[in-house]
Amino acid sequence: MAPWAEAEHSALNPLRAVWLTLTAAFLLTLLLQLLPPGLLPGCAIFQDLIRYGKTKCGEPSRPAACRAFDVPKRYFSHFYIISVLWNGFLLWCLTQSLFLGAPFPSWLHGLLRILGAAQFQGGELALSAFLVLVFLWLHSLRRLFECLYVSVFSNVMIHVVQYCFGLVYYVLVGLTVLSQVPMDGRNAYITGKNLLMQARWFHILGMMMFIWSSAHQYKCHVILGNLRKNKAVVIHCNHRIPFGDWFEYVSSPNYLAELMIYVSMAVTFGFHNLTWWLVVTNVFFNQALSAFLSHQFYKSKFVSYPKHRKAFLPFLF
């Protein structure tokens, strides 16, 4: 075992600590929102930080100090521009290392070591991390396309803190994936004669789940976009009740599909990657919070809103 291989087996490395902290923060926030109205924290800044888009508009009165930090929600596209560029670069570095034997840049290798990546030969399959990074890049590319050509953004806002978090998030996710690659010095280590020899059944299952979840998320975003269009022409920016596909079961199926996309990546890692399951848990509570607030908005705005719909998980929540 290499000198710092123990980092892989450490119960809590810096990356896991970050994802665990984020998970705990979103879980606590969700629990606070589930409290009875009389016990719900009334701090305007707190509510402003956790709401965005239509759920922020539903707040009765937002102090001028809060509105000063507003950023247009259409800036969501910036998250995916950063992700396509950054994670595309990471994918290029990993591809060069796996197929051409090129070492990672010294600064990137040093950053991965600081974050807790393990220097060892064996353990995690390099093919798993490669596929997950491909999935992440494709997901970001599709979401960028949807932001530019499918979604119709009104003049709703997000908080500048949420905007900055979104920019950093995809950088951190990409580094998390890359840190799972088994390393030999500054090179990716491949067990077996070549990368394809590492193919396993869970890679196929993970790929199928990724395609299935991505297709549903795209369909849900098309449904939402079409609520404001007439034959591809935007006619208004009002909110309406969406129907079709997973909207028949939950108010925010696009958030549910996002969760399933990350679960598909956990499957591609072979089910056992603790670091990635922390990422999935963070996504679960993050998306559950957004879905719950969105569900509240729909119920308060539309008297005829379908009563059988749940917020996030069909038949459960």
Salt bridges, closest charged atoms under 4 A:
ASP48 OD1 - LYS56 NZ 3.23
ASP48 OD1 - ARG62 NE 2.72
GLU59 OE2 - ARG51 NE 3.18
ASP70 OD1 - ARG62 NH2 2.71
GLU124 OE1 - HIS272 NE2 3.60
GLU146 OE2 - ARG142 NH1 2.44
GLU146 OE1 - ARG143 NH1 2.68
GLU146 OE1 - HIS221 ND1 2.66
ASP245 OD2 - HIS216 ND1 2.97
ASP245 OD1 - LYS219 NZ 3.75
GLU258 OE1 - HIS139 NE2 3.29
